[in-house]
């Protein structure tokens, strides 16, 4: 995972040089295009690194109430924990 973050940092460095070069351009559209390319150099590798990190990491199931899965009440309808309730449809 750290490899992708190192690549992301290197691309951020390229982005800084690209932004410095954008200030040397003679028109606003050229400056805007160079700034957009610089943002792409910085953001795209970071997004790829984060997505690889999320895909490769351990998966965790969270319940809206914040209870651990073994203590969460499961409303499957009918009788549960000695309660007699009408089934939910």
Backbone as CSV, one residue per row, in Angstrom:
resi,resn,N_x,N_y,N_z,CA_x,CA_y,CA_z,C_x,C_y,C_z
1,UNK,0.814,-1.187,0.000,0.000,0.000,0.000,0.868,1.266,0.000
2,UNK,1.968,1.199,0.713,2.814,2.391,0.809,3.405,2.752,-0.546
3,UNK,3.570,1.763,-1.399,4.088,2.031,-2.734,3.192,3.009,-3.476
4,UNK,1.889,2.813,-3.390,0.957,3.675,-4.106,0.935,5.085,-3.515
5,UNK,1.143,5.187,-2.201,1.211,6.510,-1.595,2.508,7.226,-1.977
6,UNK,3.587,6.487,-2.161,4.842,7.091,-2.627,4.655,7.610,-4.048
7,UNK,4.008,6.825,-4.889,3.704,7.275,-6.255,2.841,8.521,-6.204
8,UNK,1.873,8.542,-5.304,0.995,9.699,-5.159,1.789,10.949,-4.756
9,UNK,2.740,10.786,-3.839,3.578,11.926,-3.442,4.459,12.411,-4.594
10,UNK,5.000,11.494,-5.371,5.814,11.892,-6.522,4.983,12.654,-7.546
11,UNK,3.767,12.187,-7.758,2.884,12.877,-8.701,2.465,14.244,-8.163
12,UNK,2.352,14.376,-6.852,2.065,15.687,-6.271,3.230,16.647,-6.529
13,UNK,4.445,16.135,-6.486,5.602,16.960,-6.826,5.569,17.409,-8.279
14,UNK,5.202,16.511,-9.177,5.042,16.873,-10.585,3.963,17.940,-10.725
15,UNK,2.926,17.810,-9.928,1.829,18.767,-9.960,2.301,20.160,-9.565
16,UNK,3.175,20.245,-8.571,3.692,21.551,-8.153,4.475,22.214,-9.284
17,UNK,5.307,21.431,-9.958,6.053,21.993,-11.087,5.127,22.396,-12.221
18,UNK,4.078,21.647,-12.405,3.112,21.985,-13.444,2.390,23.283,-13.099
19,UNK,2.052,23.481,-11.832,1.412,24.732,-11.414,2.366,25.922,-11.577
20,UNK,3.643,25.716,-11.263,4.607,26.792,-11.465,4.732,27.138,-12.946
21,UNK,4.684,26.133,-13.784,4.713,26.385,-15.226,3.455,27.067,-15.717
22,UNK,2.348,26.846,-15.037,1.086,27.476,-15.447,1.157,28.984,-15.259
23,UNK,1.914,29.433,-14.274,2.006,30.878,-14.062,2.783,31.570,-15.173
24,UNK,3.562,30.818,-15.934,4.344,31.402,-17.021,3.562,31.507,-18.330
25,UNK,2.379,30.946,-18.367,1.578,30.982,-19.586,1.076,32.408,-19.837
26,UNK,0.808,32.706,-21.115,0.451,34.078,-21.472,-1.057,34.335,-21.526
27,UNK,-1.885,33.318,-21.439,-3.333,33.566,-21.489,-4.040,32.774,-20.397
28,UNK,-5.208,33.269,-20.035,-5.976,32.629,-18.959,-6.426,31.216,-19.316
29,UNK,-6.872,30.939,-20.558,-7.261,29.558,-20.866,-6.092,28.565,-20.754
30,UNK,-4.912,29.002,-21.139,-3.749,28.120,-21.008,-3.404,27.892,-19.534
31,UNK,-3.544,28.940,-18.724,-3.293,28.791,-17.286,-4.309,27.853,-16.650
32,UNK,-5.571,27.979,-17.050,-6.622,27.114,-16.502,-6.393,25.663,-16.905
33,UNK,-5.999,25.443,-18.158,-5.737,24.080,-18.613,-4.558,23.472,-17.867
34,UNK,-3.509,24.248,-17.661,-2.339,23.741,-16.935,-2.699,23.460,-15.475
35,UNK,-3.533,24.299,-14.881,-3.951,24.066,-13.495,-4.810,22.807,-13.397
36,UNK,-5.679,22.580,-14.377,-6.503,21.368,-14.370,-5.649,20.116,-14.514
37,UNK,-4.654,20.183,-15.356,-3.745,19.044,-15.513,-2.964,18.809,-14.222
38,UNK,-2.549,19.889,-13.563,-1.825,19.757,-12.297,-2.704,19.103,-11.237
39,UNK,-3.981,19.484,-11.185,-4.896,18.860,-10.227,-5.051,17.379,-10.545
40,UNK,-5.136,17.055,-11.826,-5.228,15.655,-12.223,-4.003,14.852,-11.796
41,UNK,-2.818,15.454,-11.945,-1.588,14.779,-11.524,-1.590,14.495,-10.030
42,UNK,-2.207,15.350,-9.244,-2.194,15.171,-7.793,-3.325,14.275,-7.316
43,UNK,-4.509,14.430,-7.885,-5.701,13.774,-7.344,-5.858,12.329,-7.816
44,UNK,-5.643,12.074,-9.071,-5.907,10.738,-9.621,-5.059,9.651,-8.949
45,UNK,-3.746,9.823,-8.778,-2.990,8.765,-8.075,-3.428,8.579,-6.628
46,UNK,-3.821,9.678,-5.969,-4.289,9.557,-4.588,-5.583,8.764,-4.525
47,UNK,-6.485,9.026,-5.437,-7.757,8.293,-5.450,-7.515,6.809,-5.734
48,UNK,-6.602,6.522,-6.634,-6.280,5.125,-6.931,-5.677,4.446,-5.697
49,UNK,-4.774,5.133,-5.005,-4.172,4.558,-3.794,-5.224,4.300,-2.728
50,UNK,-6.148,5.234,-2.532,-7.197,5.039,-1.527,-8.127,3.894,-1.903
51,UNK,-8.470,3.779,-3.179,-9.381,2.700,-3.576,-8.701,1.339,-3.445
52,UNK,-7.431,1.250,-3.757,-6.718,-0.014,-3.578,-6.641,-0.357,-2.091
53,UNK,-6.428,0.652,-1.259,-6.384,0.418,0.177,-7.727,-0.094,0.695
54,UNK,-8.810,0.502,0.224,-10.131,0.089,0.698,-10.508,-1.290,0.171
55,UNK,-10.130,-1.609,-1.053,-10.468,-2.922,-1.611,-9.663,-4.036,-0.959
56,UNK,-8.446,-3.756,-0.561,-7.587,-4.791,-0.014,-7.671,-4.957,1.489
57,UNK,-8.285,-4.018,2.177,-8.329,-4.071,3.628,-9.396,-5.010,4.155
58,UNK,-9.393,-5.228,5.467,-10.418,-6.101,6.052,-11.789,-5.454,5.964
59,UNK,-12.765,-6.289,5.761,-14.129,-5.779,5.649,-14.804,-5.848,7.000
60,UNK,-15.519,-4.804,7.318,-16.190,-4.711,8.595,-17.661,-4.414,8.351
61,UNK,-18.501,-5.147,9.047,-19.937,-4.933,8.923,-20.366,-4.018,10.052
62,UNK,-21.048,-2.947,9.705,-21.544,-2.022,10.724,-23.056,-1.999,10.682
63,UNK,-23.620,-1.920,11.849,-25.068,-1.855,11.975,-25.421,-0.428,12.356
64,UNK,-26.550,0.046,11.882,-26.922,1.445,12.069,-26.928,1.844,13.539
65,UNK,-27.329,0.961,14.432,-27.379,1.296,15.848,-26.020,1.279,16.510
66,UNK,-25.011,0.760,15.855,-23.677,0.722,16.411,-23.405,-0.496,17.272
67,UNK,-24.324,-1.449,17.331,-24.119,-2.640,18.147,-23.228,-3.626,17.407
68,UNK,-22.442,-4.403,18.135,-21.685,-5.471,17.476,-22.651,-6.485,16.871
69,UNK,-22.267,-7.169,15.801,-23.199,-8.076,15.136,-23.772,-9.157,16.044
70,UNK,-23.004,-9.643,17.026,-23.531,-10.725,17.859,-24.575,-10.230,18.862
71,UNK,-24.602,-8.926,19.157,-25.566,-8.401,20.106,-26.728,-7.670,19.440
72,UNK,-26.693,-7.570,18.159,-27.751,-6.836,17.457,-29.028,-7.662,17.414
73,UNK,-30.149,-6.987,17.582,-31.440,-7.668,17.471,-31.783,-7.815,16.012
74,UNK,-32.179,-8.997,15.681,-32.589,-9.244,14.304,-34.102,-9.338,14.278
75,UNK,-34.715,-8.440,13.565,-36.160,-8.411,13.485,-36.590,-9.241,12.283
76,UNK,-36.757,-10.513,12.515,-37.143,-11.408,11.434,-38.623,-11.737,11.488
77,UNK,-39.292,-11.190,12.446,-40.718,-11.471,12.583,-40.932,-12.705,13.441
78,UNK,-42.010,-12.727,14.141,-42.309,-13.880,14.973,-41.679,-13.771,16.339
79,UNK,-41.411,-14.893,16.948,-40.941,-14.950,18.326,-39.422,-14.772,18.378
80,UNK,-38.973,-13.926,19.306,-37.544,-13.706,19.484,-37.283,-13.367,20.941
81,UNK,-36.290,-14.010,21.541,-35.917,-13.780,22.938,-37.109,-13.917,23.881
82,UNK,-37.996,-14.812,23.596,-39.133,-15.025,24.468,-40.285,-14.062,24.223
83,UNK,-40.098,-13.073,23.398,-41.193,-12.147,23.094,-42.171,-12.806,22.136
84,UNK,-43.391,-12.503,22.357,-44.401,-12.958,21.388,-44.922,-11.717,20.699
85,UNK,-44.554,-11.602,19.466,-44.979,-10.433,18.687,-45.642,-10.913,17.411
86,UNK,-46.395,-10.039,16.840,-46.976,-10.330,15.536,-45.872,-10.252,14.493
87,UNK,-45.878,-11.162,13.530,-44.849,-11.102,12.482,-44.994,-9.830,11.651
88,UNK,-43.845,-9.270,11.275,-43.866,-8.073,10.432,-43.789,-8.491,8.980
89,UNK,-44.558,-7.831,8.161,-44.548,-8.144,6.737,-43.811,-7.106,5.956
